[in-house]
Amino acid sequence: SLKHPASPATATQKWKAVGRKASKQLKADSKGSMLVDSRPSSEVNEEGLPPGSEGGTEPRPSTPPPRPEAFEQFKKERGSEINKIFVANKESLHRKKKEALELSVSINELKRKIDQLHQSLETRRRERRERAGGVLTTEAGEVVMEEQEYADITQLRQLKVQYWGQFDSLQALQREGQ
């Protein structure tokens, strides 16, 4: 029958114990004088091992906590300042994204109004030309327009100013987010 050899750790520990016992015993040097182990008996146990190393039952160092737990602990202790900055930056980015979304919706609505007003203005001009048989001008060469057409042109200019103002704000917000 085959026997399993002792594990390497066990064999090594046995050899160390044998070596310690041998070193404790009296030895003769080359002149025949006797030498004694200089270690006090409190530093070794009966097997010749240091205290706390009871034949391979040394306590293993504890294993580190799982990665998520270690990260949470880091955020609470040494990394608390970094975590505060991270959370503040994250909230700021969230607010900026929300503001950018609202600006985008507003810009799109303004663009829709501008397009509708521009279409209405072009329709009005076309109808006026058809009625008059061409473009109406004064003796000084100025184009004659109806009051409603003038109001539409004024409103169109105001909407374009709002549009470009909001568009510039959106671009500035997007540059901050990058």
C-alpha positions in Angstrom: 0.0 0.0 0.0 1.2 3.5 -0.8 1.3 6.2 1.8 0.9 9.8 1.1 4.0 11.8 1.9 3.7 14.5 4.5 2.9 18.0 3.2 6.0 20.2 2.6 5.0 22.6 5.4 4.7 19.8 7.9 8.0 18.2 6.9 9.7 21.6 7.1 8.3 22.3 10.5 9.5 18.9 11.7 13.1 19.6 10.5 13.1 23.0 12.2 11.9 21.4 15.4 14.7 18.7 15.2 17.2 21.4 14.5 16.2 23.4 17.5 16.3 20.4 19.8 19.8 19.6 18.5 20.9 23.1 19.1 19.6 23.0 22.6 21.7 20.0 23.4 25.2 20.3 24.6 27.8 20.3 21.8 31.4 19.8 21.9 33.6 22.2 20.0 36.8 21.3 18.3 38.8 21.5 21.7 36.4 19.3 23.5 34.7 22.0 25.6 31.0 22.0 26.0 28.7 24.7 24.5 25.1 25.3 25.7 22.2 27.0 23.8 22.2 30.6 25.0 18.5 31.1 24.4 16.4 31.4 27.6 13.9 28.6 28.0 11.0 31.0 27.9 11.8 31.7 24.2 11.1 28.1 23.1 8.5 25.5 23.9 9.1 21.8 24.6 9.3 21.1 20.8 12.0 23.7 20.5 9.7 26.1 18.6 9.1 29.7 19.5 6.0 30.4 21.6 2.8 30.8 19.5 4.0 28.4 16.8 2.4 25.2 18.0 3.4 22.7 15.4 2.1 24.6 12.3 -1.1 26.1 13.9 0.2 29.7 13.4 -2.7 32.0 12.9 -2.9 33.2 9.3 -3.2 36.9 8.7 -6.8 37.9 8.0 -7.8 38.1 4.4 -8.7 41.6 3.1 -12.4 42.4 2.8 -14.2 42.1 -0.5 -13.5 44.8 -3.0 -16.9 46.7 -2.7 -16.7 46.7 1.1 -13.1 47.9 1.0 -14.1 50.7 -1.4 -17.0 51.8 0.9 -14.7 51.8 3.9 -12.1 53.9 1.9 -14.8 56.4 1.0 -15.8 56.8 4.6 -12.2 57.1 6.0 -9.2 58.1 4.0 -11.1 58.9 0.8 -13.9 60.9 2.4 -12.7 64.3 1.0 -12.2 62.8 -2.5 -15.7 61.2 -2.3 -17.2 64.6 -1.3 -15.6 66.3 -4.3 -16.7 63.4 -6.6 -20.3 63.6 -5.3 -20.4 67.4 -5.7 -19.0 67.1 -9.3 -21.5 64.4 -10.1 -24.4 66.5 -8.9 -23.1 69.5 -10.8 -22.8 67.5 -14.0 -26.4 66.2 -13.5 -27.7 69.7 -13.1 -25.9 70.9 -16.2 -27.2 68.0 -18.2 -30.7 68.8 -17.0 -30.3 72.5 -17.8 -28.9 71.6 -21.3 -31.9 69.4 -22.0 -34.3 72.2 -21.0 -32.4 74.6 -23.2 -32.5 72.2 -26.1 -36.2 71.8 -25.8 -36.7 75.6 -25.6 -34.3 76.2 -28.6 -36.2 73.6 -30.6 -39.5 75.3 -29.8 -38.1 78.7 -30.8 -36.8 77.2 -34.1 -40.3 75.8 -34.8 -41.9 79.2 -34.1 -39.3 80.9 -36.3 -39.9 78.5 -39.2 -43.7 78.9 -38.9 -43.5 82.7 -38.8 -41.1 82.7 -41.7 -43.4 80.5 -43.7 -46.4 82.7 -42.8 -44.4 85.9 -43.8 -43.4 84.4 -47.2 -47.1 83.4 -47.9 -48.3 86.9 -47.0 -45.6 88.5 -49.3 -46.5 86.2 -52.2 -50.2 87.0 -51.8 -49.5 90.8 -51.7 -47.4 90.6 -54.9 -50.1 88.6 -56.7 -52.8 91.2 -55.7 -50.7 94.2 -56.7 -49.1 92.6 -59.8 -45.6 92.9 -58.4 -43.8 94.6 -55.5 -45.4 97.8 -54.2 -42.9 100.6 -53.8 -43.2 104.3 -52.9 -41.9 107.1 -55.1 -38.6 107.0 -53.1 -38.2 103.3 -53.9 -39.1 101.9 -50.5 -41.1 98.7 -50.3 -44.7 99.1 -49.0 -45.8 96.4 -46.6 -48.9 95.8 -44.5 -49.0 96.3 -40.8 -49.3 92.6 -40.1 -46.3 91.9 -42.3 -44.3 94.5 -40.3 -45.4 92.9 -37.0 -44.4 89.5 -38.2 -40.9 90.8 -39.2 -40.5 92.4 -35.8 -41.5 89.3 -34.0 -39.2 87.2 -36.2 -36.3 89.3 -35.3 -37.1 89.0 -31.5 -37.4 85.2 -31.8 -34.1 85.0 -33.6 -32.4 87.1 -30.9 -33.8 84.7 -28.2 -32.8 81.7 -30.3 -29.2 82.7 -30.7 -28.9 83.8 -27.0 -30.2 80.4 -25.8 -28.0 78.6 -28.4 -24.9 80.4 -27.1 -25.9 79.5 -23.5 -26.2 75.8 -24.6 -22.8 75.8 -26.3 -21.2 77.3 -23.2 -22.9 74.7 -21.0 -21.7 71.9 -23.3 -18.1 73.3 -23.1 -18.2 73.3 -19.3 -19.4 69.6 -19.3 -16.5 68.4 -21.4 
